[in-house]
Amino acid sequence: MSKPPTSFKLVIFKVLSVVLTCLSTSHAQTTSPLPKHVNSASLNAAQRGLEWLSQQQHADGSFGSKDEFAQNVGVTALCGMAFLSSGSVPDAGPYATH
């Protein structure tokens, strides 16, 4: 079995970073005070990451570059988890239309 290309690992790392940050920020929104690893910089990073992800989505709803990982179910699922963890669902939230 061949090793995944480095760019695939980078995409997965970026998406997982956004998911984990969003999960911690969604928890932070329901409790006070914020956990010590969540601050305004991490909240801003999560928002920028979600905005970037929303711009990467293809018309068919998938994610991935045209050369690699086009319509990859795993990458699309991870991106969907990032949007869900931010509070967006198909009918509500800032990324509901994506």
Phi, psi and omega per residue, in radians:
M1 nan 2.291 -3.096
S2 -1.426 2.700 3.127
K3 -1.338 2.526 3.089
P4 -1.137 2.548 3.096
P5 -1.059 2.701 -3.124
T6 -1.032 -0.639 -3.125
S7 -1.109 -0.580 3.088
F8 -1.126 -0.766 3.117
K9 -1.066 -0.680 3.137
L10 -1.154 -0.748 3.115
V11 -1.083 -0.813 3.140
I12 -1.081 -0.733 3.125
F13 -1.065 -0.793 -3.136
K14 -1.092 -0.799 -3.104
V15 -1.145 -0.773 3.122
L16 -1.110 -0.631 3.098
S17 -1.065 -0.769 3.129
V18 -1.143 -0.758 3.140
V19 -1.045 -0.871 -3.109
L20 -1.125 -0.686 3.106
T21 -1.148 -0.725 3.128
C22 -1.156 -0.684 3.098
L23 -1.066 -0.744 -3.136
S24 -1.246 -0.570 3.125
T25 -1.319 -0.564 3.089
S26 -1.180 -0.612 3.033
H27 -1.156 -0.686 -3.108
A28 -1.132 -0.515 -3.116
Q29 -1.269 -0.341 -3.089
T30 -1.761 -0.169 -3.124
T31 -2.258 2.830 3.096
S32 -2.491 2.457 -0.072
P33 -1.339 3.017 3.140
L34 -1.146 2.546 3.002
P35 -1.016 2.664 -3.005
K36 -1.135 -0.393 3.111
H37 -1.484 -0.090 3.108
V38 -1.862 2.112 3.104
N39 -2.453 -3.063 -3.097
S40 -1.094 -0.578 3.122
A41 -1.152 -0.742 3.140
S42 -1.236 -0.610 3.075
L43 -1.119 -0.739 3.098
N44 -1.146 -0.696 3.121
A45 -1.094 -0.742 3.115
A46 -1.104 -0.735 3.130
Q47 -1.121 -0.760 3.106
R48 -1.118 -0.681 3.111
G49 -1.107 -0.742 3.111
L50 -1.155 -0.686 3.103
E51 -1.102 -0.757 3.103
W52 -1.075 -0.804 3.128
L53 -1.029 -0.733 -3.104
S54 -1.104 -0.512 3.124
Q55 -1.408 -0.255 -3.118
Q56 -1.602 -0.181 -3.072
Q57 -1.251 2.394 3.126
H58 -1.482 2.895 -3.104
A59 -1.022 -0.524 -3.141
D60 -1.466 0.045 3.105
G61 1.634 -0.137 -3.100
S62 -1.491 2.989 3.078
F63 -2.227 2.866 3.126
G64 2.066 2.594 -3.139
S65 -1.236 2.853 3.140
K66 -1.144 -0.555 -3.114
D67 -1.423 -0.654 -3.088
E68 -2.272 2.466 2.974
F69 1.088 0.351 3.083
A70 -1.061 2.252 3.131
Q71 1.035 0.541 3.103
N72 -1.303 2.096 -3.062
V73 -1.098 -0.685 -3.126
G74 -1.113 -0.805 3.133
V75 -1.134 -0.742 3.130
T76 -1.108 -0.686 3.127
A77 -1.140 -0.737 3.115
L78 -1.100 -0.715 3.107
C79 -1.130 -0.701 3.084
G80 -1.082 -0.664 3.098
M81 -1.111 -0.645 3.111
A82 -1.088 -0.782 3.128
F83 -1.147 -0.739 3.117
L84 -1.093 -0.720 -3.105
S85 -1.208 -0.313 3.086
S86 -1.490 -0.070 3.141
G87 1.775 -0.010 3.108
S88 -1.509 2.288 3.030
V89 -2.209 2.956 -3.069
P90 -0.938 -0.496 -3.082
D91 -1.827 -0.105 -3.062
A92 -2.736 2.747 3.096
G93 1.870 2.878 -3.060
P94 -1.118 -0.392 -3.118
Y95 -2.012 0.412 -3.102
A96 -1.065 -0.561 -3.088
T97 -1.429 -0.101 -3.110
H98 -1.588 nan nan
